[in-house]
Amino acid sequence: MDGEVPVVATGLESSTVETAYSRSRERTPASPENGSPNTSINYLACNVNGYLQGDAYAGNVAYVLADMMNVTPNAGYDYYTHSPSSTAVCYGHATCSLALSYNDCADCLTAARSTVLAGCPSSIGASVEMVDCTIRYENYFF
């Protein structure tokens, strides 16, 4: 995160830890000239409540993240989903900048998924906003 200064915001929802990133450089969305999505992080939030690996919710998070990565580039770059299970339901939303190609959208969402999994391990909810895409998942409908 070269050139970025993390800013921790508190006092939001009591169950959310939120980190915003302010950049000292201009946003540079993907373009044919630079040929890749801009995955600089604007915002990362993690629910402080967690789940155990191997429980039903863990499988539902994995399903929702994979579904968002696979479908969003084909669904107008704005996709809502939820896990098919009726127990421990996980809800998700993903977006990509309309300036991105199909492959760049998929690449950006892959980076966003990696960011939430690394930055919010086993969190029941997480949200990352990158310059060119976003991913959010929660244990409640939003």
C-alpha positions as CSV (number, residue, x, y, z in Angstrom):
1,M,0.0,0.0,0.0
2,D,2.7,2.4,-1.1
3,G,1.7,6.0,-0.5
4,E,-1.3,5.1,1.6
5,V,-2.0,6.1,5.1
6,P,-4.4,3.8,7.1
7,V,-7.0,5.7,9.1
8,V,-8.9,3.7,11.7
9,A,-12.5,4.8,12.2
10,T,-14.3,3.9,15.4
11,G,-17.8,4.4,16.8
12,L,-19.6,3.0,13.8
13,E,-21.5,-0.2,14.3
14,S,-20.4,-1.8,17.6
15,S,-19.6,-5.1,15.8
16,T,-17.5,-3.6,13.0
17,V,-13.8,-2.6,12.9
18,E,-13.3,-0.3,10.0
19,T,-10.2,0.8,8.3
20,A,-10.2,3.4,5.6
21,Y,-7.2,4.2,3.4
22,S,-6.5,7.7,2.2
23,R,-4.2,8.1,-0.7
24,S,-1.7,10.8,-1.4
25,R,-1.9,10.1,-5.1
26,E,-4.8,10.3,-7.6
27,R,-7.1,7.4,-8.3
28,T,-6.2,5.7,-11.5
29,P,-8.9,3.4,-12.7
30,A,-8.1,0.6,-15.2
31,S,-7.6,1.7,-18.7
32,P,-6.3,0.3,-22.0
33,E,-3.0,2.2,-21.2
34,N,-2.3,0.5,-17.9
35,G,-4.0,-2.8,-18.8
36,S,-5.0,-3.9,-15.3
37,P,-7.5,-3.0,-12.6
38,N,-6.6,-0.6,-9.8
39,T,-6.8,-2.7,-6.7
40,S,-5.7,0.0,-4.3
41,I,-7.8,-0.2,-1.1
42,N,-10.1,2.7,-0.3
43,Y,-11.9,0.9,2.6
44,L,-11.8,-2.3,4.5
45,A,-14.2,-3.3,7.3
46,C,-14.4,-6.5,9.3
47,N,-17.2,-7.6,11.6
48,V,-15.5,-8.4,14.9
49,N,-17.6,-11.5,15.4
50,G,-16.3,-14.7,13.8
51,Y,-17.1,-18.2,12.7
52,L,-15.2,-21.4,13.1
53,Q,-13.5,-23.1,10.2
54,G,-15.5,-26.1,9.1
55,D,-18.9,-24.9,10.4
56,A,-21.9,-24.3,8.0
57,Y,-21.3,-20.6,7.8
58,A,-17.7,-21.1,6.7
59,G,-19.0,-23.1,3.7
60,N,-21.6,-20.5,2.9
61,V,-19.0,-17.7,2.9
62,A,-16.9,-19.7,0.5
63,Y,-19.9,-20.3,-1.7
64,V,-20.9,-16.6,-1.8
65,L,-17.3,-15.3,-2.4
66,A,-16.9,-17.8,-5.3
67,D,-20.4,-17.0,-6.7
68,M,-19.6,-13.2,-6.7
69,M,-16.3,-13.8,-8.4
70,N,-17.8,-16.0,-11.1
71,V,-21.1,-14.2,-11.8
72,T,-20.4,-10.5,-11.3
73,P,-18.5,-10.1,-14.6
74,N,-21.5,-11.6,-16.4
75,A,-24.2,-9.8,-14.5
76,G,-23.7,-6.2,-15.5
77,Y,-20.9,-5.7,-12.9
78,D,-23.4,-5.4,-10.0
79,Y,-24.4,-8.6,-8.4
80,Y,-26.2,-9.6,-5.2
81,T,-26.3,-13.2,-4.0
82,H,-26.8,-15.4,-1.0
83,S,-25.9,-18.9,0.0
84,P,-28.4,-21.7,-1.0
85,S,-28.5,-23.1,2.5
86,S,-31.4,-22.2,4.7
87,T,-29.2,-22.3,7.9
88,A,-26.3,-19.9,8.6
89,V,-27.2,-17.9,5.5
90,C,-24.5,-15.6,4.0
91,Y,-25.4,-12.6,1.8
92,G,-23.1,-10.9,-0.7
93,H,-22.8,-8.0,-3.1
94,A,-20.0,-7.3,-5.6
95,T,-19.5,-4.6,-8.1
96,C,-16.9,-3.7,-10.8
97,S,-16.2,-0.4,-12.5
98,L,-17.9,-0.3,-15.9
99,A,-14.6,0.8,-17.3
100,L,-13.2,-2.7,-16.8
101,S,-13.1,-5.5,-19.2
102,Y,-14.5,-8.9,-18.3
103,N,-11.1,-10.2,-17.4
104,D,-10.1,-7.1,-15.4
105,C,-13.3,-7.3,-13.4
106,A,-12.6,-10.9,-12.6
107,D,-9.0,-10.1,-11.6
108,C,-10.1,-7.2,-9.4
109,L,-12.7,-9.4,-7.6
110,T,-10.0,-12.0,-7.1
111,A,-7.8,-9.4,-5.4
112,A,-10.8,-8.2,-3.3
113,R,-11.6,-11.7,-2.2
114,S,-8.0,-12.2,-1.2
115,T,-8.0,-8.9,0.7
116,V,-11.1,-9.8,2.8
117,L,-9.9,-13.3,3.5
118,A,-6.5,-12.1,4.6
119,G,-7.7,-8.9,6.3
120,C,-10.8,-10.3,8.0
121,P,-10.0,-14.0,8.6
122,S,-13.1,-15.9,9.8
123,S,-15.1,-12.8,10.2
124,I,-18.9,-13.2,9.8
125,G,-19.0,-10.0,7.7
126,A,-16.5,-8.1,5.7
127,S,-16.4,-5.3,3.1
128,V,-13.6,-4.1,0.8
129,E,-13.8,-1.2,-1.6
130,M,-11.0,-1.1,-4.1
131,V,-10.7,1.7,-6.7
132,D,-12.1,-0.6,-9.4
133,C,-14.3,-3.1,-7.5
134,T,-16.0,-4.0,-4.2
135,I,-17.0,-7.1,-2.3
136,R,-19.2,-7.3,0.8
137,Y,-20.6,-10.3,2.6
138,E,-22.6,-10.5,5.8
139,N,-24.7,-12.9,7.9
140,Y,-27.7,-10.6,7.4
141,F,-29.6,-9.3,4.4
142,F,-28.5,-5.8,3.3
